[in-house]
Amino acid sequence: MAATAWLRAGEVARLLNVHRSTVYRLVSRGVLPPPVRLSGSYGQSGGIVRWRESEIDQVGQRLVEERDAAFANGATSAKVEQRRVAARRSRQRARAET
């Protein structure tokens, strides 16, 4: 069994090229999965929370697939292009860190 890599909010933010507070906003919008609470009580602030790296990778892959589907359907907006570039940079940074 492979060891599970756990990521802090700042690490997730770096992978996605967003601010740390955006990570929590993406969780509240349902884009990212909620973190696993390793200490403290649910429903309370504080404590230690982490995301499984594999789940973040899955989200990234899903976003890329959604982007590709949008382009296949003729989407050409600058926003879609910005997301594509950001996803590519995130993947490149993730590869460089490993």
N, C-alpha and C positions, 0 to 999 in steps of 0.2 A: 504494500500500500504506500503510495506517495505521500509525503508530508504536505500538509495544507499550509500555503503561504497566506498570512494575514496582513492586511494593509490598514494603515491609519488613514484618517481623513485627508491629511496632507499628501500622502502617497497616492491616494485615489485622485486627488485634485491634479497632481503632477501628471499622472497617466492620461488624464482627460484634458489637460491644458485649460483648467478652469480654477477659479478661486475656491478655497476650502469651504466657504459658506455656500457656494453653488452646489457642492456635493450634497449638502443637506437639503437644498432646494430641490435638486433632482430626485432625492429620495421621497420628498413630500409629494412630488408630482407623479411618482410611480415610474420614473425613467430608470432609476437605480434601485436595487433591492435594499431593504433596510439593513443596517449593520447588526452584527451579533454582539450582544452585550456580554462582556467577559467579567465585569464586576459592577456592583451597584444594582439598583432595582429598576425594573422597567417602569416607565411613567415618571421617573425622576431624572433631573439633569445631573450631569457628572458621571463618574464611573468610566470604565474603559470599554470602548466599542471598536470593532474591527470589521472589515469586509473581507470575504474570501476572494483571493486574487482570481480564481477560476470564474467566479460569478461576474466580476468586473470585465474579464475577458469576454464572457458570453454576451454581456450588454454591448460591448464595443463591436463585436461581430454582428449582432442584431442591427445596430445602428448603421453599419456599413451596408448590410443587405437591404435595409430600408432605403438608404441613399441610392444604391444601385437600381432598385426597383423604381424609384422616383425618376432617375435619369432615363430608364428604359421606357417610361411613360411620357417622356418629352419634357420633364422639368428642367429648366435651365436657369433658375433664379440664382442670384449671387449668394443667397443664404445657403442653398444646397452646396454650392461650390466651397463656401467657407467651412461648412461642416466636413466636407471631403478632405480638405487640406488639414484641418485640425485632427481628424481621425488618423491621417497618414503620419503626421508629426508625432502623435501620441504613440503610435505603433513603433516608430523609429526610436523614440526615447526609451520605450519599454525594452526594445531589443538591446539598446546601448547599455542599459542598466544591468542586464543579465550577463 
